[in-house]
Amino acid sequence: MRLVKRLVVVLTSVMILGVIVIIGLLVTQIARSPAPFGLPDHVSLPEGARAQAVTLSRDWVLVVTEDQIVLVFDRRSGTLVHQLDLPEAPDDDIATN
């Protein structure tokens, strides 16, 4: 009977320590969340352009303007790398889908 009692005490101790370790690991991992992407110091949109959407990547910042123009900026320097005009979707296709 003493053996069973010792086994129960050891098992309980191991379980308590395991729960403490798991909680500690969860807290430290949640606290180490990655820093959010930051915008470059300077991104100049063309005259009269207003941003509608912005997407961030490691190497570039993509801006979609209200005029349906896609602007790709270098993330580090903020310089315009590429510009792409999106084709307009016909109104009939939108209504039928």
Protein Blocks (a to p, Z undefined) as FASTA:
>chain_A
ZZmmmmmmmmmmmmmmmmmmmmmmmmmmmmmpccdddddfbdcddehiacfbdcddfkbc
cdddfkopacdddfklopafbdcddddddfklmmmZZ
